[in-house]
C-alpha cells in the first residue's frame, strides 16, 4: 500500500474519530446574565442578544431592568427582594434581570437555527406569588416536548433544575388574564449535541475508512 495513501486513510479515520468523540465530551454550561442589556424596562431585549430571540411570535416581549437605578416600575417593585439586590448598594449582576414586558401573558426565548439544552434559571415573582408554565418546543413540533408548572415567590428566587434536551424555543406563560410580572436571571443552557442520526453517519464513515484500508492493504 503506498505510504501517501496509507497516511491519507489514517488521517480521515482520525478526523472521523474526533468527530465521534466530540458529542460525548462534557458540555460546558453557559450562564447568561443581563448586565450587558440596557436596563431600561421600556426597551425589549433585542433579538440576537446572546444568540437568542427574545420576542414571541405573538408579540410578547422580554425587557431588561436594572434595579440599582430609580424609578422602579410598579410591576417590578418586589424584584429586588427575590434576587438579593438592595438598590443602590447591590452588585450590578444581582440588580439586573429580564421580565415579561407589560406583563405579557406569553413570551418566549428561542434559537431557531440551533438547538439548545435548557438547564435552569433563577425566577422571581415581582409582586405576590404566582404560577407560571414553561414549555419546550423543537423546530417543526406543534406540541411541546416538555412542559411544567413552577410556583414563584416574591420573597426568594426559584431555580428548578429541568435539563430539557434539544429544544429550540422556551415558552413562558403566566396564569390567567390578571397576569403578573416575573423576573428571570442566570439563564443557564448548553448547546445540544448532534442527533443520533448524525452519530450513526459518523460511525458508518469510520467503518468505510477501515474497510478501505484493509482492502488496499491486501493488494
C-alpha positions in Angstrom: 0.0 0.0 0.0 1.5 3.4 -1.0 2.7 5.4 2.0 0.9 8.6 1.0 -2.4 6.7 0.6 -2.0 4.9 3.9 -1.4 8.3 5.7 -4.4 9.8 3.9 -6.7 7.0 5.1 -5.4 7.2 8.6 -5.9 11.0 8.6 -9.5 10.6 7.5 -10.1 7.9 10.2 -8.7 10.2 12.8 -10.9 13.1 11.7 -14.0 10.9 12.0 -12.9 9.6 15.3 -12.5 13.1 16.7 -16.0 13.9 15.3 -17.4 10.9 17.2 -15.7 11.9 20.4 -17.0 15.5 20.4 -20.7 14.7 21.1 -19.7 12.7 24.2 -17.4 15.4 25.6 -18.8 17.1 28.8 -20.9 20.1 27.8 -19.9 23.4 29.4 -23.0 25.3 30.6 -23.4 29.0 29.7 -24.9 31.1 32.5 -26.4 34.1 30.7 -26.8 37.3 32.8 -28.1 40.6 31.6 -25.5 43.1 32.7 -24.9 44.0 29.1 -28.5 44.9 28.3 -29.9 48.4 28.5 -31.6 48.1 31.9 -34.4 50.2 30.6 -37.7 48.4 31.4 -39.4 50.1 28.4 -37.0 48.7 25.9 -37.2 45.0 24.8 -34.0 42.9 24.8 -33.0 42.9 21.1 -33.4 39.7 19.1 -29.9 38.2 18.6 -28.7 39.1 22.1 -26.6 36.1 23.3 -27.6 34.3 20.1 -31.3 34.1 21.1 -34.6 35.8 20.1 -36.4 37.5 23.0 -39.7 38.4 21.3 -42.5 36.0 20.9 -44.3 35.5 17.6 -47.4 36.7 19.3 -45.8 40.0 20.2 -44.9 39.4 23.9 -41.5 40.9 24.6 -38.9 40.3 27.2 -37.3 43.5 28.5 -34.4 44.2 30.9 -34.4 46.0 34.2 -31.7 47.5 36.4 -32.9 47.7 40.0 -29.9 49.6 41.1 -31.5 52.7 39.5 -34.7 54.6 40.1 -37.5 54.8 39.4 -38.6 51.1 39.5 -41.8 50.4 37.7 -44.7 49.3 40.0 -45.0 45.8 38.5 -41.4 45.1 39.5 -41.3 46.6 42.9 -40.8 43.3 44.7 -38.0 42.1 42.4 -35.0 43.1 44.5 -36.3 41.0 47.4 -36.1 37.8 45.5 -32.7 38.2 43.8 -30.7 39.7 46.7 -30.2 43.2 45.2 -30.7 46.0 47.6 -30.5 49.1 45.5 -28.4 51.1 45.1 -25.7 49.1 47.0 -26.2 45.7 45.4 -23.8 44.2 42.9 -24.6 45.0 39.3 -25.1 41.4 38.3 -27.6 41.0 41.2 -29.6 44.0 40.2 -30.2 43.2 36.6 -32.6 40.7 35.0 -35.3 40.4 32.4 -39.1 40.3 32.7 -42.3 40.0 30.7 -42.7 43.5 29.4 -46.2 45.0 30.1 -47.0 41.8 32.0 -47.3 39.8 28.7 -49.1 36.5 29.2 -47.0 34.6 26.7 -43.3 35.3 26.0 -40.5 33.1 24.7 -36.8 32.6 24.3 -35.8 30.9 21.1 -32.9 29.9 18.9 -34.5 28.6 15.6 -31.2 27.7 13.8 -29.5 25.8 16.6 -31.0 23.6 19.4 -30.0 24.1 23.0 -30.4 22.3 26.3 -32.2 24.4 28.9 -30.7 23.6 32.3 -32.2 26.1 34.8 -32.7 29.7 35.6 -33.5 32.0 38.6 -37.1 33.0 38.6 -38.8 35.5 40.9 -42.4 36.8 41.0 -42.3 40.6 41.0 -45.3 41.1 43.3 -47.0 38.4 45.3 -46.8 34.7 44.4 -47.8 33.2 41.1 -47.6 30.1 39.0 -46.0 30.1 35.5 -46.0 27.4 32.9 -42.8 26.6 30.9 -43.0 24.7 27.6 -40.1 23.5 25.5 -40.6 23.1 21.7 -38.4 21.7 18.9 -38.5 23.0 15.4 -41.4 21.6 13.5 -43.3 20.4 16.5 -46.8 21.7 17.1 -46.9 20.3 20.6 -44.3 20.9 23.3 -41.9 18.1 24.1 -41.6 19.4 27.7 -44.0 21.2 30.0 -44.0 22.0 33.7 -45.6 24.5 36.1 -43.4 26.5 38.6 -44.6 28.3 41.7 -42.9 31.6 42.1 -42.5 33.8 45.2 -41.7 37.5 45.6 -39.5 36.8 48.6 -36.9 34.4 47.2 -35.8 33.1 43.9 -36.8 29.7 42.5 -34.3 27.7 40.4 -35.8 24.5 39.1 -33.3 22.0 37.6 -35.0 21.0 34.3 -32.3 19.7 31.9 -34.6 20.0 28.8 -32.7 18.5 25.9 -32.5 19.6 22.3 -35.2 22.4 22.2 -35.4 25.5 20.0 -37.9 27.5 22.0 -38.7 28.1 25.6 -42.2 29.5 26.1 -43.2 31.2 29.4 -46.9 31.6 30.2 -48.4 33.4 33.1 -51.6 32.3 34.7 -55.0 33.9 33.9 -56.0 37.3 32.5 -54.7 39.1 35.5 -51.1 38.4 34.5 -48.3 39.2 37.0 -44.7 40.1 36.1 -42.0 37.6 36.6 -38.2 38.3 36.6 -35.6 36.0 35.1 -31.8 35.9 35.6 -28.9 33.4 35.2 -30.5 31.7 32.2 -28.4 28.5 32.0 -28.1 26.3 28.9 -25.7 24.2 26.9 -25.5 23.6 23.2 -27.3 20.5 22.1 -25.2 17.6 20.9 -25.7 16.0 17.4 -28.7 13.8 17.0 -28.4 10.0 16.9 -28.6 10.0 13.1 -25.6 12.3 12.9 -23.6 10.0 15.2 -24.7 7.0 13.1 -23.4 8.7 9.9 -20.0 9.3 11.5 -19.8 5.6 12.6 -20.7 4.5 9.0 -18.0 6.8 7.6 -15.4 5.3 10.0 -16.4 1.8 9.1 -15.9 2.6 5.4 -12.4 4.0 6.1 -11.4 0.9 8.0 -12.8 -1.3 5.2 -10.9 0.7 2.5 -7.6 0.5 4.4 -8.0 -3.3 4.7 -8.8 -3.7 1.1 -5.8 -1.7 -0.1 -3.5 -3.5 2.4 -4.4 -6.8 0.7 -3.3 -5.6 -2.7 
